[in-house]
Amino acid sequence: MCSAEPINCFPTLVNILSNTFLRLFNSTAHIRVWNEPFSRIQNPELKRDIFLLCLSYMLILAAGLPPYFAVSSMEDYKVKSMH
């Protein structure tokens, strides 16, 4: 009926108990419970903006890493260190 994780099982348990109590009191109504731990982005422009932001961040990060390794290698060369 639900997975073993408490975050998923609790809403299902509440739904079952609530509907059981409603049936005991001869009610025709029912309660529906749902759980969405991750928010969904419906706006396609927002998805595109987030993708472009992450892509630009990764490109800037990728452009900054090679000089770091080159400087480290040059420092080792200057002091004549061996690995």
PyMOL commands that set and color helices and strands:
alter all, ss='L'
color gray80, all
select helices_A, chain A and resi 6-24+44-78
alter helices_A, ss='H'
color red, helices_A
deselect
rebuild
show_as cartoon
